[in-house]
Amino acid sequence: MERDPEQPFSILREADVMQDLPNLYGGDGTISARYFRFDQAPAPANFVIFDIPPGASEGVHTHPNSGPNAYDEYYYVMDGEGEMTIDGSCVPIQTGDHVHAPLGVAHGVRNSRADKSLRIFLTYIQR
């Protein structure tokens, strides 16, 4: 969404930014994502909400130390339970947990529940 020069703010609607991501980073199933990109914003930050259905995952991946995909990522569990693989360790996560995945560190997230979606608020900052 382009910013209106007459408005000092911008609004993105969730319905306008939803997309399905099958096998994200080689993960299982399809994740529903809402990408909130703030065009012309002063900082290189982006926000995403992941809805990860039971058994689905964002595959384990690493962001490079430089280039357009060089990101630090901050995962906040809004609702549900799962597991996060980070730097070779698998750790349980639940509502209210916050996980920082630093640049260059392998990471991914899986919904380990059979009956409930895992909802993640993800902030990624380009370096």
C-alpha positions in Angstrom: 0.0 0.0 0.0 1.4 3.4 -1.0 1.3 6.1 1.6 -1.0 9.0 0.8 1.2 12.2 0.9 -1.7 14.0 2.5 -1.9 11.5 5.4 0.9 11.2 8.0 -0.1 7.6 8.6 -0.9 4.4 6.8 -3.3 1.5 7.5 -3.0 -2.0 6.2 -6.0 -4.4 6.5 -5.4 -8.0 7.5 -7.7 -9.2 4.7 -5.6 -7.3 2.1 -2.3 -8.9 3.1 -3.2 -12.6 3.6 -1.4 -15.2 1.6 -0.9 -19.0 1.8 2.7 -20.2 2.0 2.9 -23.9 1.1 6.0 -25.7 2.4 7.7 -22.5 3.6 11.5 -23.1 3.8 10.8 -26.8 3.1 8.4 -27.1 6.0 5.3 -29.2 6.2 1.8 -28.1 5.1 0.6 -24.6 4.4 1.0 -21.6 6.7 -1.4 -18.7 6.4 0.6 -15.5 6.5 -0.3 -11.8 6.8 2.7 -9.6 5.7 2.5 -6.0 7.0 5.1 -4.2 5.0 5.3 -0.5 5.7 6.4 1.2 2.4 8.5 4.3 2.9 8.7 3.7 6.7 11.9 5.1 8.3 13.1 1.7 9.7 13.8 -1.6 7.9 11.3 -3.6 10.0 8.5 -5.8 8.8 5.7 -7.6 10.7 4.1 -11.0 9.8 1.4 -13.0 11.5 1.7 -16.8 10.9 -1.3 -19.1 11.4 0.3 -22.5 11.5 -2.3 -25.4 11.4 -1.8 -28.6 13.4 1.2 -30.5 12.0 2.5 -27.7 9.8 5.8 -26.0 10.1 8.1 -23.3 8.8 11.2 -25.3 7.8 14.5 -24.8 9.5 16.4 -22.1 7.6 19.2 -19.6 8.0 19.3 -16.0 6.9 22.6 -14.9 5.4 24.9 -12.4 7.1 24.5 -9.9 4.3 22.3 -9.1 1.3 18.5 -8.5 1.0 17.6 -11.5 3.1 19.8 -10.7 6.1 17.3 -10.6 8.9 17.2 -10.8 12.7 13.8 -12.3 13.6 11.7 -12.0 16.7 8.9 -14.6 17.2 6.2 -13.9 19.7 3.7 -16.7 20.3 0.2 -15.1 20.3 -1.7 -18.3 20.8 -1.0 -22.0 20.9 1.9 -24.4 21.5 4.6 -25.8 19.4 8.3 -26.3 19.1 11.1 -24.1 17.8 14.3 -25.5 16.4 17.0 -22.9 16.9 20.8 -23.4 16.7 20.4 -27.1 16.7 18.2 -27.3 19.8 14.4 -28.1 19.8 12.6 -26.1 22.5 8.9 -26.1 23.4 7.1 -22.8 22.9 3.7 -21.6 24.1 1.4 -18.6 24.3 3.4 -15.6 25.6 6.9 -16.9 24.7 9.3 -14.7 22.8 12.2 -16.1 20.8 15.0 -14.2 19.1 16.5 -15.9 16.0 19.7 -13.9 15.4 21.2 -13.4 12.0 23.0 -16.4 10.7 21.4 -18.9 13.2 19.4 -21.8 11.9 15.8 -21.7 13.1 12.2 -22.9 12.3 8.9 -23.4 14.1 6.4 -26.3 14.1 2.9 -26.6 15.5 3.0 -29.8 17.6 -0.6 -29.7 18.6 -3.1 -31.9 16.9 -6.2 -29.8 17.7 -5.3 -26.1 17.5 -3.5 -23.6 15.3 -0.3 -21.9 16.4 -0.4 -18.1 15.9 2.9 -16.3 15.8 3.6 -12.6 15.5 7.0 -12.3 13.8 9.1 -9.1 13.5 12.0 -9.3 11.1 14.6 -6.5 10.7 16.8 -6.2 7.8 20.5 -5.7 8.6 
